[in-house]
C-alpha cells in the first residue's frame, strides 16, 4: 500500500527554495537581499508565521517597516496564516512613539507629548531664529533643520555640535540646534527624528529599560533595510543584544533616500558587524517580463558599491522595451497620450498605467496632452489631505487640548477663527506664560493672568479660556464625538462653512467632515485615547495618503513610485542633467543613487515599459537643448527597440513607436464605400477619409443609415468593418 501523500504546509509550501531557506533560518542574525518583485513581503510574513508555529511567542516578535500601508499588509497576511498571534507589526516611528509613551514617565517626562511634523518643526525653528536675531538669508530655517537632522542621524547632541564647530556661522547653527531642542522639550514635543533618537538613547543609556525590552522583544525583523539610517540600525541592534535574532531584508539597488539619511552601505555594515550572519539572495522576480528585467539588471550592474545579484523570471520575455527620442517635450507628451490610447485598445486599463519623471516640473506638458485627449489622470503627491489648512488647524486644536505645553499648535489656532488676538498679543501670552513658570495651556485657562493686556485682547483671551475650560469636561468622549464638540464650541466648522459660501467652494468644509469620518473609523475599528489618534494621524506617510481616482492614469515622481507596480510604465525625461540629475551626478555616490532611482522606475513595470527623452525641453518658458541619459546606453540591446534619434544608436522614426501594428488593423485599409458598424450609430457607409497616408490618426466621414453623417477619428472611432459584405 502506498504511503499517503504528505499534508500541505500552508506556511512553507508557497515559498521558493531561497524564500524557504530564509523563512526557516530563525536563529541568529540573517541578511536577506531581496530584489524588486521577488516576494519580500511574502517571505517576511511566512517567516513570522513559521516562528510562531515553531513556538516563538508572537508578542516577542517585532517587525518594522517604513509605511503604515506595508505594516497593515504584513499584519493581514500574518493573521491569515496564524491568526492574531500578538506580533508587533509597525513602522519605526510608530514603534518609537509607543515606546516613548510607555517609558517617558520613568524619566519624569509626560507621555502626552506632541509629535511635530515638518511644518510644525519649521514653525518652531523660525521662532528660534527670530529670538536669536539671526539673518534669515544666512540661516534659512529649512537648511538649519536639515543640518540638525544630519546631526541627529549621527547621534551628535547639541552640546557636542557646539564643541565640534569652530566657525561663527557653524556655531550659530549649533546654538540654534540647542535652542530648538530646548524648545521641543519645553513644548513637550518630539519631531520625527526625535522619536528615533530619544528611543535609542533610552535603550542605550538605561540598563533597566534596555533589559526590560530585550526580554519583551526577542526577535526583530527590519523591512526595507536599505532605507534605514544609523540611528534606526543602532536601535534594533540595541534591542536585540547587538544583533542577536535580528533579520534585515531589503534591496541595496532600491536605496534612493540618502537625503533622509538612508545608506545602502547598511547591508555592508550589518555583514561586517555579524560575520556569522546568514546571507540569502532573493532573485526570482514574479512581477516583470524577461526583457524588462534584463534592462533593469544591465543598468544596475554598472554600480560598483553593491552586493551582486541578478534578477530572473520564469515568465515570458514579453514585448521589447521601447526607448524613444522626440524633438521636444511637447511631442513627447502628445505621443504619451497617443500611447495611452493604444495600450487601452490592447486591453490595458488606465489605472494600470503610470508616467514617472525625475522632478514634478516635467508633468505640465503631459498633463496638458492628457487633458487635450480627454484622458483622466491623477498627480500622485499633490497637496495631501493632512497638509490642507483646515485639517492642519483642526489637528492643532486637538494637539493643544491633548498637550497643554504645545506652543506651536497654540500659535496656529489662537486667532483661528479670528478673535481679535493679534501677533503682538500672541507673543505676549507666550512670554508671560514663560515668566509665570506655567505651561502655556495652564496659563490660558487662568483668566486672572490677562490683566496686563489691553481691554480688547483681555476680552478675547478670556473668551478663549472659557472655551478651553468647557472642552476640558468632554475629553473622555470617543474621539469623533470630542472632535465634533471642539468644532461646535470653537465655531470652527461654522467659520469654514461661511467662507465656503462666499468662495463658492465647499471643499474645506467637506474636508473637515472627512476628518470626523476618519475619527469615527478610528473609534469603530481601533479605539483609544485622543493621543493615540493623534499619533496615528501624525505618523501617516505620503505613500499612505495616496488616493487614486477611478479610471485615471497615474503621474508621479520616481521617488513616489517606489513600492508600486503597473502593467504599463512610461519613464520620461531620461536625459543628462535630469536623470541623472545635475545636482547629484558630480560624485560617484550621487551618480549611483541616480542609477538606483532609474532601476526603481524600470522595475515598477509588469508588462510594458517605454523610456523617453527629448532633444529640447522647455524650462522657465524657454526650450533648452538636451542629450540622452547615459543610462540609456547601459540597458543593452537585448529586448530593446529604439525609435527616433536617441543619439546612441540608429532607431526607427519616433512616430512609428506606437504605430507599428497599424498595418494589421482593418481600419488602416478603409476606403470610400466600405460598409461599417458603430455600437451607437449602427450601420453606415464610409463617405471619405481625410488625412495623409494610412495612419489611424486620419478622420473618417461615415453616412449612418439612422444617424446621418458623422466625422470620427479612426483610432477612437469604435468602428467595425463589415467584412461579410462586398465593397
C-alpha positions, 0 to 999 in steps of 0.5 A: 500500500502506498504511503499517503501523500504528505499534508500541505504546509500552508506556511512553507509550501508557497515559498521558493527554495531561497524564500524557504531557506530564509523563512526557516533560518530563525536563529541568529542574525540573517541578511536577506537581499531581496530584489524588486518583485521577488516576494519580500513581503511574502517571505517576511510574513511566512517567516513570522508565521513559521516562528510562531508555529515553531513556538516563538511567542508572537508578542516577542516578535517585532517587525518594522517597516517604513509605511503604515500601508506595508505594516497593515499588509504584513499584519493581514497576511500574518493573521491569515496564516496564524491568526492574531498571534500578538506580533508587533507589526509597525513602522519605526516611528510608530514603534518609537512613539509607543515606546516613548509613551510607555517609558517617558514617565520613568524619566519624569517626562509626560507621555502626552507629548506632541509629535511635530511634523515638518511644518510644525518643526519649521514653525518652531525653528523660525521662532528660534531664529527670530529670538536669536536675531539671526539673518534669515538669508544666512540661516534659512530655517529649512537648511538649519533643520536639515543640518540638525537632522544630519546631526541627529542621524549621527547621534551628535547632541547639541552640546557636542555640535557646539564643541565640534564647530569652530566657525561663527556661522557653524556655531550659530547653527549649533546654538540654534540646534540647542535652542530648538531642542530646548524648545521641543522639550519645553513644548513637550514635543518630539519631531520625527527624528526625535522619536528615533533618537530619544528611543535609542538613547533610552535603550542605550543609556538605561540598563533597566529599560534596555533589559526590560525590552530585550526580554519583551522583544526577542526577535526583530525583523527590519523591512526595507533595510536599505532605507534605514539610517544609523540611528534606526540600525543602532536601535534594533541592534540595541534591542536585540543584544547587538544583533542577536535574532535580528533579520534585515531584508531589503534591496541595496539597488532600491536605496534612493533616500540618502537625503533622509539619511538612508545608506545602502552601505547598511547591508555592508555594515550589518555583514561586517558587524555579524560575520556569522550572519546568514546571507540569502539572495532573493532573485526570482522576480514574479512581477516583470517580463524577461526583457524588462528585467534584463534592462533593469539588471544591465543598468544596475550592474554598472554600480560598483558599491553593491552586493551582486545579484541578478534578477530572473523570471520564469515568465515570458520575455514579453514585448521589447522595451521601447526607448524613444527620442522626440524633438521636444517635450511637447511631442513627447507628451502628445505621443504619451497620450497617443500611447495611452490610447493604444495600450487601452485598445490592447486591453490595458486599463488606465489605472494600470498605467503610470508616467514617472519623471525625475522632478514634478516640473516635467508633468505640465506638458503631459498633463496638458496632452492628457487633458487635450485627449480627454484622458483622466489622470491623477498627480500622485503627491499633490497637496495631501489631505493632512497638509490642507489648512483646515485639517492642519488647524483642526489637528492643532486644536486637538494637539493643544487640548491633548498637550497643554505645553504645545506652543506651536499648535497654540500659535496656529489656532489662537486667532483661528477663527479670528478673535481679535488676538493679534501677533503682538498679543500672541507673543505676549501670552507666550512670554508671560506664560514663560515668566509665570513658570506655567505651561502655556495651556495652564496659563490660558485657562487662568483668566486672572493672568490677562490683566496686563493686556489691553481691554480688547485682547483681555476680552478675547483671551478670556473668551478663549479660556472659557472655551478651553475650560468647557472642552476640558469636561468632554475629553473622555468622549470617543474621539469623533464625538470630542472632535465634533464638540471642539468644532461646535464650541470653537465655531470652527466648522461654522467659520469654514462653512461661511467662507465656503459660501462666499468662495463658492467652494465647499471643499474645506468644509467637506474636508473637515467632515472627512476628518470626523469620518476618519475619527469615527473609523478610528473609534469603530475599528481601533479605539483609544485615547485622543493621543493615540489618534493623534499619533496615528494621524501624525505618523501617516506617510505620503505613500499612505495618503495616496488616493487614486481616482477611478479610471485615471492614469497615474503621474508621479515622481520616481521617488513616489513610485517606489513600492508600486507596480503597473502593467504599463510604465512610461519613464520620461525625461531620461536625459543628462542633467535630469536623470541623472540629475545635475545636482547629484551626478558630480560624485560617484555616490550621487551618480549611483543613487541616480542609477538606483532611482532609474532601476526603481522606475524600470522595475515598477513595470509588469508588462510594458515599459517605454523610456523617453527623452527629448532633444529640447525641453522647455524650462522657465518658458524657454526650450533648452537643448538636451542629450540622452541619459547615459543610462540609456546606453547601459540597458543593452540591446537585448529586448530593446527597440529604439525609435527616433534619434536617441543619439546612441544608436540608429532607431526607427522614426519616433512616430512609428513607436506606437504605430507599428501594428497599424498595418494589421488593423482593418481600419488602416485599409478603409476606403470610400464605400466600405460598409461599417458598424458603430455600437451607437450609430449602427450601420453606415457607409464610409463617405471619405477619409481625410488625412495623409497616408494610412495612419489611424490618426486620419478622420473618417466621414461615415453616412449612418443609415439612422444617424446621418453623417458623422466625422470620427477619428479612426483610432477612437472611432469604435468602428467595425468593418463589415467584412461579410459584405462586398465593397 
